[in-house]
Amino acid sequence: MDKTQFKIIEQKVDDLIALCEELQRENRELKAKEHAWARERKELIDKTELAKQRVAHMIGRLKALEQES
């Protein structure tokens, strides 16, 4: 193997290392976003459930008022 071939292989290995590092960084960012979206989704589900409970309570109060009339 001559110097030129060795340099080409060395450059390809360096490129692969750089690509792996970039993919690892991107993967960490995507996992962080996924975690944030999961947290936001849970918060929205909780808020929706609370709103459903409040609406059901208001409907119950309205029905009670209607029966009193």
C-alpha positions in Angstrom: 0.0 0.0 0.0 1.5 3.3 -1.0 1.3 6.7 0.8 -1.6 7.9 -1.4 -3.8 4.9 -0.7 -3.0 5.2 3.0 -3.9 8.9 3.0 -7.2 8.2 1.2 -8.1 5.5 3.8 -7.0 7.8 6.6 -9.3 10.6 5.3 -12.2 8.2 4.9 -11.8 7.0 8.5 -11.6 10.6 9.7 -14.8 11.4 7.7 -16.5 8.4 9.3 -15.5 9.5 12.8 -16.8 13.0 12.1 -20.0 11.6 10.8 -20.4 9.4 13.9 -19.9 12.4 16.2 -22.4 14.4 14.2 -25.0 11.6 14.4 -24.4 11.2 18.1 -25.0 14.9 18.7 -28.1 14.8 16.5 -29.4 11.8 18.3 -28.9 13.5 21.7 -30.8 16.5 20.4 -33.7 14.4 19.1 -33.9 12.5 22.4 -34.1 15.7 24.3 -36.9 17.0 22.0 -38.7 13.7 22.3 -38.6 14.0 26.1 -39.8 17.6 25.9 -42.7 16.6 23.6 -43.6 13.7 25.9 -43.7 16.1 28.9 -45.8 18.6 27.0 -48.2 15.9 25.8 -48.7 14.7 29.4 -49.4 18.3 30.5 -51.9 18.8 27.7 -53.6 15.5 28.6 -53.8 16.5 32.2 -55.2 19.9 31.3 -57.8 18.3 29.0 -58.9 15.9 31.8 -59.2 18.8 34.2 -61.3 20.7 31.7 -63.5 17.7 31.1 -64.1 17.4 34.9 -64.9 21.0 35.2 -67.4 20.9 32.3 -69.0 17.8 33.7 -69.3 19.6 37.1 -70.9 22.6 35.5 -73.3 20.5 33.6 -74.3 18.8 36.8 -74.8 22.2 38.5 -76.9 23.4 35.5 -79.1 20.3 35.6 -79.6 20.8 39.4 -80.6 24.4 38.8 -83.0 23.3 36.1 -84.6 20.8 38.4 -85.0 23.3 41.1 -86.9 25.6 38.8 
